[in-house]
Amino acid sequence: MGTKNQISIEIPREVLTDVNEKLQECKTLLAPYLQAMTLHEKQSIFKMGDKTVATVQKVKSYMDTNPEFIPAYMDTAEFLKDEAVVTALDPLGNLATQLAADIKDTMMLAGSEAIVGALLYYGTTKEAAAKGIVTAQPIYEDLSKRFSRKTGKREPF
């Protein structure tokens, strides 16, 4: 039984180390400006999406040309700072999302191929152990713990 190999790469240790250092540097540089939120906080705030980004930017433009409509109780300086942060971080967020997606996809593909190879090896040791090959038995017994199917009913969707 052959398998199609879709990925065949070796990432040099130096590249991984360099990327890790640069990502840590990025995290450190941005740390004073970033704010984490709890799940409850994320669920409870009014969120800005793709359509509302344009709305906020349009409001900013109108505030420049028609300041007479800015409510006296609105903190204009804070509005402008918030809009500037969103505008500045958006390209970084897009880049980080793309990088994370590419890393996850590469890991998924390599992982898929690795587990197929592991299953092939396990199958061979299982067959060898069943045929009485003594050296295969301890390997099969060890691996069978990892490859045993769990008995239990799946929940319907």
N, C-alpha and C positions, 0 to 999 in steps of 0.2 A: 504494500500500500504506500503510495507516494503522497507527499504533501507539497502544496505550492508554497514556496518561500517568497514572501512579499517584502521582507525587510532583511537586510544583511548589512548591518553597520556595527562599528566599534567606535564609541566615543572616547577619545583619549582622556585619561585621568586629568591631564593638565587643563583641557577644555572645561571639564566639569568643575574643577577647582576654581578656575578663572570666572566661570559663569556664576558659581555660588558666591564668590567674593563680591562680584559686581551687583548681584541681586541683594546681598546683605547690605552693601553700601547704599543702594537705592532705598531699601527699607529704613536704614538709619537716617539718611538725609530727609526722608519724608515723615519720619516718626513724630516730630514735634507738631506737625500740621494735620495729621490724620487722627480720626476719632472713631473708635469701635463702638458698636451699639449692641444691646441685648436683643434677643429675638422679639421680646415684647415691644421694645422701642421701635424696632424695624416695622413691626406690624401696626403700630399705632400712629405713625407720623404720616402726614400728607406727602405723597411721593411725586417726584418730577420725572417724567418719562420723555421719550423722543419728541412727542408733540408739544409737551409743556416747556421743553428747553427753548423751542422757537418762540413760544408765548412770552417767556421771561425775557428773552433777548429783545423781542419787539417792544415789550413794556419799557425796558431800559432805554431803547431808542426814543420812545415817546416821552419818557421822563426828561430826556435831554432837550427835546424840541418843544415840549408843552409842560414845563414844570408846575404850572398853575394847578394841575390836577393831582399833584402829589398830596396825599392826605397829611395833615399836620401831625397826626399821631404815628405816621410811618417813619421808621428809622431808615432814611435813605442811604446813609453811609453803610449800614449793615446789609441792606439789600444789594448794594453795588459790590461789597466784598463777597457776599455769598454767590452772586452771579459770576464774579471773576474766578472764584475757586472752582465752580462747576466747569466753566469754560477752559480753565487751565488744566484741570485733572482729566477731562474727558479723553483727550488723545492718549494720555498715559494709561487710563483704564482700558481703552480699546487695545492698546499694544499688549498690556498685561493679560487681557482676556484671550487675545490671539495666541500669545506665547503659551499660556496655560492649556488652551485647547490643543495646540500642536504637541505639547509634551504629553498630555493625556492620550491623544490619538496614537502617538508613537509607542507609548507604554502599553496601550491596549493591543496594538498589532504585534509587538514583540512578545508580550505576555501570552497572547493567543497561540503564537507559534511555539513558545516555550512549553506551554501546558500540553499541546498536542504531542510534542516530543517526549515529554514526561509520561504521558499516557501510553505512548508506543513502547517506551522502556518498561513501564510497569506491566504492560500486557505480555512482553517477552519474558519477564521474570516470573510472572504468574504461570505462563505456559511451561517454562523450564522447571519450576517447582512442582507442577502437576505431573511432569514426566520423571520426577525423582532426582533431578540434578541438585545435589546437596548444597552447593554454594549459592544457589538461587533462592533456597528456602528462607534464610534469614532476611535477605533483601526483600523478598515478597512479603514476608510477615510484617516487616517494618513499614513498607510502603502501603500495604493493604489498609493500615490504620488511617492513612491520608486519603485513600481512594474509595473507602467503603461508602456505600450509599446510605444515607440516613433514612430510616423508615419513619414515615409520618405522612399525614395527609396534608396536601397543599390546600391553602385557603382559596376558594374560588374568587375570581376578580370581581 
